[in-house]
Amino acid sequence: MKKVICYVFLLLSTISVAQISNLAELASGQIQIFSPIMELDKKIYGYFMIVKLEDVDKNNEKFEYVLLDKNLNKVANGEFVDRKYKRLGSRFLSPEKSGDHLIITKYYAQAYSPYVKFVTNRTIDISKNEISKPFYYDNGEFIEGNRPEKKMLKTLKKIKTYEFPISIGGGYALVENFKLQKNNNLPQSLKGFNINNEQVWEYQFNPYKERIKKFFNIIDKEHFLFTTDNKTSANTFTIHSLNPRTGKLNFTYDIENANSEWNHIYNIRALEDRFVIIGKVSPYKRTGYEVKKASGLFRIELDKNGKELSKKYFRWHQASAFLPMNKKGKTKKGYRLYAKNYFVFKDGTISVLTEKRKEGYNILFGATKVKTTDFVILNFDKDFNLIDLKTIEKDLSKWSYSDYLYSQKIKGGDGVVFFYNDYKKDATTKKKNWVLGIVTLIKGKMTHEQIPMSSKEHFISPYIAKEGFILLREFNKDSDYDEIRLERLNY
């Protein structure tokens, strides 16, 4: 079996020689998942790894889990046995942290199919280093153990439950659906449970009209936000805010209906005294937002009781003083600006990260051909007026929808750092290799650096880390182990 040995290299920017700490051998087996663990406030807690140890028999597999803290110190590990099913593949998802527990979800699906058949769950008590037996939710109750193979397909014809737990702090939420017909699940209710699988609250829907569109999870300790659409003549999209401990409704806010001028695609950010709904728009149609008719951006501010404080729209042509662009957002050579993330800072200013992208149909391959190139950052003041625009040049990527990776807040909400990958041609050798781009935005000032990610001998995969650092996982061609190192960011 391939040995998995994790080493930590803590590279301090103040010295020229890296300080190396050997954590010794963590586990022996095939890595199934290596994933960051996030707190509810999106700060990094640590890292979680599952490796497969062996096949116990034709129906069972043995795994080991390993838990590291944010400094890559090993804090817990243990073994467990999971069921496998004929003709179904499986995969572990990134864990949800809820209080001092981790919620582990494993989904099963048919080979080459994107549709999940069912999931099973476990919890890990971090303080006790104990993993629970598997359990699943079926027809209104939790059942401990694995699904019987002969009955597992029949369960899909009953009430179908959204079984991916959503952490709500000290517990989790599940959506319970009515399955009325094939591939048509309608929500009956949203239920909150404590970590012992005991129901704490329930929030009812109209099962023949409302559908949950998107979860924003906990925005702060008092607000668990999600959006539904109501398939009536009004065709209303509504933001709901619930208290995550009690399920009590804080407020609802209708963001669009049949009388709206725009369709909205959006995210929600929280400041100390208000919520910021930020996103992009296209002219209203009952079928929803249309990329090819994208018209600009918008910002809505609500107070903590759901009262609208401001609403403002920004049309693409308003950026023409900084970058030639038509009203549909097309720039030179037909590239559009696609919003990748929205950075809302503590002082109310906003930076919108966009990426130039162009799509066309490739007759030879019979598929949509995608090209992406430079990032463009639009910086807005606290009144959502565009104040400047910054371009980050990168090599053209073909057949790739985006080179953006992820971001995290820094400086207590005054700044942000985001990461991207770029398949870049070396100016000297003319050979292409992957580089990692690191960009910081702090109070309107931008810094940008790149580090190599690949060569003939190795490849580096970046992960989010504690503030001020990045975790790099290095795969070496001739080595039987992975290296993991924390590197300090320069800002």
N, C-alpha and C positions, 0 to 999 in steps of 0.2 A: 504494500500500500504506500501511496505517496505520503511522505512525512510533511506535516505542516508545522513549521517552526517560525514563530514570529519574533523578530528582533525590533527594538525601538532605537531610533537614532534621533536624539533631541538636538537639533541644529540651532545653536544660539547665534544670533547675528552679531554679537559682540566679540566672538572669538573665531579664529580661522580653522580650528580643528574641531570636528563634531564630537560631542560627548555621546558615548554609546552605552546603552544599558541592555544586557541580555536577559530577557524574561524567561529563558529556558523553553523547553518544549511544551506547547499547550495541548496539542492533540494529534493523533495519528489517524488519518482518514481522508476522504474526499470532501472538500468544502462544498456545502450546499448553499450557505448564505454567509456573507460578512456584511454587516449593516450598522450604521450609526443608530444610537438610541437617543430620541429627542424628548426633552421635557415639554410640557404643555406650552411654555413660553418660547419654544423653538430653540432653546439653548441645548447644547450637546451634553448628555449625561455620560455616555460611554459608547461601547461597541459590543455587538452581539454576533457570535459565530456558531453555526451548527455544522458539524462534519458527520458524514456517514461512516460508521465503523465497520459494519458487516451485515450480510443477510443472515438473519437468525434461522429462517426457514422460508418456504415459498410464499408465506402470507405476511411475514413480519421483517422489519429492518431495525437495526440498532443504531442510535445516534448519540452524539455527545454535544452538549452546549457549553460554550465558554463565554463568560461575561468579563469585559474589561472596563475600567473606569476611564474618564476622559484623558487621564495621563498615561493610559495603556498599561496600568497595573492590573494583573489578574485578580479578580475579587470573588469569582464563583465559577463552578463547573459541575456537571453531572451527566448521567446517562439516562436514556429512555428508549423504549421500543414503540414503534409506530406500525400501523397496519398498511399494507399495500393491496391494491385491487387489480384484478385482471383487466387488461385493455384500458387502464387509466394511468396517466402520469400524474405526478404531484410536485408541488413546490411550496417552500416556506416563504412567507411574506415577512417584511421588516416588522419587528415587534412594536407594539403600542405600549408605552409606559403609563401606568395609572397608579399614582401613589408609589408605594414600595413594591409594586408588582409589575411584571411584564406579561402582556397578553400575546401569546404565540398563535398564529393562524397558519394552517396548511390547507391549500386547496387542491382539489382533484379535478382533472379534466381529461377528455379523450385526446389522444395524440393528434397533433396538427389542428386542433380546434381551439378557438379563442373563448369558448363558452365554459364557464365553471359549472361542474356538476353539483358539487357540494364542498363544504369545508368542515374541518374539525378544529377545535381550539384547546389550548392548555394555558395555564398560568404558572409563572415562576415567582415564588416569594423570594425577593432579593435578600431580605434580612436573614432568612432561614436557609437559603440556598436549597429550596424544595420545589420540585416540579409536580404539578397536579396530573391526575389521570386525564386522558382525552375526554372531551365532552362536545356535544352539539345540541342545537336547538331545533326541535321538531314539533310541529302542531301544538304550539303554546307551552312547551315545557322543555327543560334541559334534561338531557339523557347522558349519563356517564358511560364511557366506553366508546367503542367503534361501531360504525353502522354495519349491520349484517349485510353481507354482500347480496344475498337473495332479495332483500327488501329495499336496497338503496335506491334503485330506479323508481320504485313505487312511491317513495317519499316525495319525489319531485312532482307528483301529480296532486299532492295535497297542498296545504298552505305553504307557500314558498317563502322562506325568510332570508332577508339580507343578513348573512351571518359573518360579515366582516366587522368585528367590534370597533367602535369609535370611542377612543378614550375620553372620559369626561371628568377625570380626576377622582380617584378613589373608587372608580367603577367604569362602566362603559355603556354605550347605547347600541341598540339593534333596531333595524327597521323591519316590521312584520308586514308582509304583503299577502294580498289575496292573489292566487294564480287563477285567473279566469279563463285564459286560453294560452296556447303555446306562445312563449316569448312575450307575454303581456302581463306583467306583474303590477298590480295597483296597490299603493300603500294603505294599510289599515290603521297603523299607528306607529309611533316612535316610542320605544320602551327603554327606560333607564334601569340598570342593574348595579348592585354593588359587586365587589370582587368575588363574593361567595355565590354569585348567580341568583341572588334574591332580588325580585323586582322592587324598585323603589318608587317609580313613577311611570306614567303613560300619557302620551300626548296624541290625541285622536285626529285623524284626517277624514275627509270625505273620500271614501275609496273609489268612487266612480268619476271623480273630477281631478283631484289633486295628485300630482306626482312629484317626488323629490328629485330635484335637478342637481344640486351640488351642496356638499357639506363644507363649511368653513371651520368646523371644530370650535374649540373654545377660543374666543377672542380675548376675553379676560375672565376672571373667576366668577363673574355673574352672568356671562352671556355665552351661550352655545348657539351659533348661527348656522342657518341653512336656508336654501331657496326651494320653493315649490312653484310649479306652474299649474294653473287651474284651467282645464280644457272645457270652458264654457264659452258663450258668445263673447265674453269680455277678454278671454285669453290672457289672464292676469298672471304676472310673475311676482311672487311675494317673498320678501325676506322675513324669516321668523327668528326671534330671539327668545330662547328659553333659559331659565335658571338651571344650570347643569346638575345641581344637587336635588332640586325639587321637581323639575319639569314644568314649573309654573311659567306661563307666557309673560315675557317682559313687554314685547311689542311686536307688531307686524308693520311692514312698510312695502307698499306696492311700487315696484320699480318700473313696470311697464304694463300696458293693456292695449286693447284694440284701438284705442284713441290716441296712442302714443305716436310721436313723430319718428322715434328711433327704436331699433332693437339693440339690446345691450349685452355685452360679454364683459364680466367684471370679477374683481376680487375685493375683499374687504380687509381693511387695516384698522387697527385701534390706536388712537392717541389717548393721552391721559383723560381728556374730557369729552371726547367725541369719536365717532366712527367715520372712516373715509371709505366710500365706495368708489373705486377707480377702475376704468376699463375703456373699451372701444365700442364704436357704434356703426351701424349701417341703417339706411332708410327702412322704416318699419314694413314688415311683411308678416303674415301669420305663420309662415314657415320658419321665421327666426333670422338670426344674424347671417349675413352673406359676406364672405371674405372679399369677393370680387367687387363689392359695392361699399367696401369700408370707407367711411367718411371722416373719421377722426377719433378723438378721445373725449372722455367726460370725467367729471368729479362731482360726487354728491356727498355732503356732510350731514350726519345725523348726530343729535346729542344722545346721551346714554339712555334716554327714554324713547328714542325713535323719532323725535321731532326733527323735521327737515330744517337745517340751518342754511344751506346753500346748495345750488345746483348750477353747474356751468359746463358748457360744451366747447370743445376746441376742434375746429375744422382743419383738415390737412393743409388747405391753401394758406392758412395763417402762418405756416412755417416757411413759406416761399422766400422770405427775406433771408433765411439762413441756408435753405436747401431747395433748389428748384423742384417743384412738386405740383401735380395737378390735384383737383378736388377729390379724386379717388385714392390719393396717396401714392400714385406712381411717380417714381423718380427717373433719372437718366437710364436709358436702355431697358425700360419697362419694369424695373425692380420696385416692389412695394415695401413699405415699412411694416413689419409684423411685430407687434408688441410681445416681448418675452417676459418682462417682469415690471412691477411697479414699486418703486422705492419711496415710501412716505416717511419723511424724517420728523423728528421730535418737534421741530419748529414749524411744521406744517408745509414746508416746501416739498416738492415732488420731483423725482427723476424717473422718466419712463425709458426703459431699455428696449430698443427695437433692433431688428435685424433685417437687412435687405434680402428679399427673396423673390424668385420668379419661377413660375410653373408653366410647363408646356407639355404637349403630348408627344411621346416618342413612338413613331410608327414602327421602328425596327423591333423594339422590345414590347410594344403594346402596353405601355404604362406611362404614368405621369412623370415627366422629367422635372426634377427640382434643382434649382441652383440657389445657393446662399452666399452672400459676401459680407460686406462691412457691417459692424454694429453702429447704430446711431443713438445717442443718448439725448433726449429732450429734457431740459431742465426748466421747471416751472417755479414761480414764487408762491408764497402762501395764498395768493388770490387766484392761482391757476392761470397766470399769465406766462407765456413762454419768454424766458429771458436769455437763453442761449442754447446752442446745440453742439455736441461734440461727436466726432467720428473716430472710431477705432478700426483701422484698416486691417484686413486679414485676407488670406488667399481664398480664391473661389472654391467652394465645395459643391460637388455635383452629387445628385441623388441623396442629398442630406437636407432634412427640413430645418435643422438648426445645429449650431456649434456651441450653444449655451449649455452650461452644466448646472450650476446652482449658485446661491448667494447666501449671505448671512449679515445680520446687523453688527455694527461695531461702534465703539465710542458711546455706549449708552443710548443708541438710537440717533446719534448725530451723523452717523456715516454708515456705509455699506461696502462690502467687498463681494465681487462676483467673479466667477471662474468660467472659462470656456476652453475648448480645444480647437486647434487649427493644424491642418495638414499642410505644412509650410515648406517651401523650397528654400534650401540653404543658398545664400548668395554666392558662396565660394564653390562648393561641391556640386551645386545644382540638383542635389538629391533631396527628395522629400521625406520628412519625418514629422511626427506629431509633436506639437509644443503645447504647453499649458499656459494660457493667458490669465493673468491676475490683475484685476482692475479695482481700485478703491475710489470711492467718492466720499469726501468729508467736507461738509460746509462749502460745497460748490467747487472744491479743488479735486482734480483727478490725477491719479498716478497709475502707471501701466507698466507691467513687466512680463516677460515670458521665460519659461524654463523648459528644457528638453523633456519629452515624455517617452520617446521611443528610439531604438537603434536596432541593429541586427541581433543584439544579445538580450535586450530587455524591453519591457513596456511598463509604464507607470500609470496606475489608475488613481485619480484623486478622490478623496472623501472629505466631507465636512468635519471640522474639528472644533475644539474650544476656541473662544475668541482670541484672535491674534495668531492662530496657527492653521496649518493645513496638514491633513494626513495623506501620505503617499504610500500606496501599496505597489510594490515593485515585483514583477514577474520576470525571473531570469531564465534564459533559454537552457543553460546547462546546470541549473541548480534544482535540487529536489525540495526547496522550501521557498516561501514567499517572505519578503522583507517588508516591514511596515515601519514608517518613520514619521515623526512629527517635525515639521519645519516651521520656524517662525516667519510670519509675514512682515514685510518691511513697509510700515506706514506710521 
